[in-house]
Amino acid sequence: MTTGQPSGFTTISEQPDYYIDFLDERTTIQGELESKRIIMHLLDLGEGLSVLDVGSGTGVDAIEIAKAVGPSGHVIGLDKSADMVTEAAGRAAGSGLPVEFAVGDARSLEFPDSSFDRVRTERMLVHVDDPAPAVRELVRVTKPGGLVVARSEE
C-alpha cells in the first residue's frame, strides 16, 4: 500500500503505478466524466486545431482531443512526471493519432508565443505553489483568438 497522498502527487516518481491506477479510477466517477464533457465542449475542438494539454497525466484526455482534431490537427500532452509521459506515450503508441507527449513545467513552457489554438489543464493548477506564472504561460502560448480552458479544483 502507498503512503503517498494522491491529491498531492508528491511521490509520483516513487510509486508511479499507484498514481496511474488512481488517475484511471477517477475516469469512472460520474462527476469526473461530466467535468470532462464540459471541458471538451468548452474547448470547441475542430479539425486541424493545435492543442496543448498541460498536466496530461496518463494521456487519456490528450488522446480524446487528438481524435477530435483529426489527422490535420496536433496535440501535445505535457506533464512534469517522466513516468506519466512514458505511460501516456505507451497508451497512444500505434494509434496513428496526431498526439505526442513531453516532460515539461507549466510555469516555464518551452513553446514560442502563440503556438496553440487551444490550451487546457485540469487540476494541475492546484499542484503548483503559485499558479499565476503557470496561467500566464498558458495564455502566452495560446494564439490570439484561441481558448484556454482550466479546471483548478481538486
C-alpha positions, 0 to 999 in steps of 0.5 A, a space after each residue: 500500500 502507498 503512503 503517498 497522498 494522491 491529491 498531492 502527487 508528491 511521490 509520483 516518481 516513487 510509486 508511479 503505478 499507484 498514481 496511474 491506477 488512481 488517475 484511471 479510477 477517477 475516469 469512472 466517477 460520474 462527476 469526473 466524466 461530466 467535468 470532462 464533457 464540459 471541458 471538451 465542449 468548452 474547448 470547441 475542438 475542430 479539425 486541424 486545431 493545435 492543442 496543448 494539454 498541460 498536466 496530461 497525466 496518463 494521456 487519456 484526455 490528450 488522446 480524446 482531443 487528438 481524435 477530435 482534431 483529426 489527422 490535420 490537427 496536433 496535440 501535445 500532452 505535457 506533464 512534469 512526471 517522466 513516468 506519466 509521459 512514458 505511460 501516456 506515450 505507451 497508451 497512444 503508441 500505434 494509434 496513428 493519432 496526431 498526439 505526442 507527449 513531453 516532460 515539461 513545467 507549466 510555469 516555464 513552457 518551452 513553446 514560442 508565443 502563440 503556438 496553440 489554438 487551444 490550451 487546457 489543464 485540469 487540476 494541475 493548477 492546484 499542484 503548483 505553489 503559485 499558479 499565476 506564472 503557470 496561467 500566464 504561460 498558458 495564455 502566452 502560448 495560446 494564439 490570439 483568438 484561441 481558448 484556454 480552458 482550466 479546471 483548478 479544483 481538486 
